[in-house]
Amino acid sequence: MRVVIIEDEKPAARRLTRMLNEIGIEPVAMLHSVEEAVNWFYTNKHPDLLFLDIQLSDGLSFEIFDEIEVNSAIIFTTAYDDYALKAFKLNSIDYLLKPIDTDELENAINKFKKVQNIKEETRLDLSQLKTLLSKDTPNFKSRFTVKVGQHLKMISTESIDCFYSENKATHLFTSTGRSYLLEDTLEQLETKLQPETFFRVSRKYFVNINAIKDIISYSNSRLKIILQTYSESEIIVSRERVKDFKNWLG
């Protein structure tokens, strides 16, 4: 089975690759943008199955099909709400809700294997689905711009370990150990950060799931988080957020 992953969040793509490897599937390609995917499909044999994220770094993944006809079955990997999922079902599209569960992944693969007429079963009304989803597509930021002296520096969200509030100012802290002042408040970040990747553990901190090194039981039923590089002060999951935090971890 030839499988291709199209996902702009590299940690999520690597995680899906590991999960597929565990059930004996080795993806033939891992693509991260509309442009990269279109170029790949022009020069390679189309796969049997696509794992397709909807919001890519340079646009909606549906734009791939505007440029080139792709003859592959599709399983969407998505963080969308029930409204969008109903659209998937109506169009006979399989989907996996992020963060992806191992059992659900295996069920989706088994469902794909049982399909006899792939082309008929996976024929999509992409224009209708694009219209439905574009109304509610979250516009999560993939990078932030910060001021360093007289210069502007762009920082990818993948390289941000956490956001924190200090002295009424908001900062981001990178995996290289640098801290930068940010104009956004933590409240404004709640609608700008990908909820699969970032979680607000307290009034003071947002943390990146890929930066978590350790989680330790703390007093009053709270949790203490140790990040890969950040050590400026303790990061404590507030008691009222512990349950949601554990659910977020998956």
Sequence and secondary structure as in RCSB ss.txt:
>XXXX:A:sequence
MRVVIIEDEKPAARRLTRMLNEIGIEPVAMLHSVEEAVNWFYTNKHPDLLFLDIQLSDGLSFEIFDEIEVNSAII
FTTAYDDYALKAFKLNSIDYLLKPIDTDELENAINKFKKVQNIKEETRLDLSQLKTLLSKDTPNFKSRFTVKVGQ
HLKMISTESIDCFYSENKATHLFTSTGRSYLLEDTLEQLETKLQPETFFRVSRKYFVNINAIKDIISYSNSRLKI
ILQTYSESEIIVSRERVKDFKNWLG
>XXXX:A:secstr
  EEEE S HHHHHHHHHHHHHTT   SEEE SHHHHHHHHHHS   SEEEEESEETTEETHHHHHHS   SEEE
EEE   HHHHHHHHHTT EEEESS  HHHHHHHHHHHHH S HHHHT   HHHHHHHHHTT     SEEEEEETT
EEEEEEGGGEEEEEEETTEEEEEETTS EEEESS HHHHTTTS TTTEEE SSSEEEEGGGEEEEEEETTTEEEE
EESS  SS EEE GGGHHHHHHHH 
